[in-house]
């Protein structure tokens, strides 16, 4: 590991091709997404959010996840595609 790399607790949200959201292989609602982001920020103030989006997922759904992260003040956001 590089000296500058920092391991951060990471909340991973998956955006499926059909636009549905999931966390730990369970579909979640927008309300649950907001709650997850807020709880993650409270428990891990320096934690990160990883958005793992299907390559064919619509950008509007990714924006929904970004908005929930912003509301929870999660400022470290990582992107991943599958």
ChimeraX attribute file (.defattr): number of C-alpha atoms within 10 A of each C-alpha:
attribute: neighborCount
match mode: 1-to-1
recipient: residues
	/A:1	6
	/A:2	5
	/A:3	5
	/A:4	6
	/A:5	7
	/A:6	8
	/A:7	9
	/A:8	13
	/A:9	15
	/A:10	16
	/A:11	19
	/A:12	20
	/A:13	24
	/A:14	25
	/A:15	27
	/A:16	20
	/A:17	15
	/A:18	11
	/A:19	17
	/A:20	14
	/A:21	25
	/A:22	18
	/A:23	15
	/A:24	10
	/A:25	9
	/A:26	8
	/A:27	15
	/A:28	17
	/A:29	11
	/A:30	13
	/A:31	9
	/A:32	14
	/A:33	20
	/A:34	20
	/A:35	14
	/A:36	20
	/A:37	24
	/A:38	20
	/A:39	13
	/A:40	21
	/A:41	21
	/A:42	14
	/A:43	10
	/A:44	15
	/A:45	15
	/A:46	14
	/A:47	19
	/A:48	22
	/A:49	23
	/A:50	16
	/A:51	20
	/A:52	19
	/A:53	22
	/A:54	17
	/A:55	13
	/A:56	13
	/A:57	17
	/A:58	15
	/A:59	12
	/A:60	10
	/A:61	18
	/A:62	21
	/A:63	11
	/A:64	16
	/A:65	22
	/A:66	17
	/A:67	14
	/A:68	19
	/A:69	23
	/A:70	16
	/A:71	13
	/A:72	18
	/A:73	14
	/A:74	22
	/A:75	16
	/A:76	14
	/A:77	16
	/A:78	13
	/A:79	12
	/A:80	12
	/A:81	12
	/A:82	12
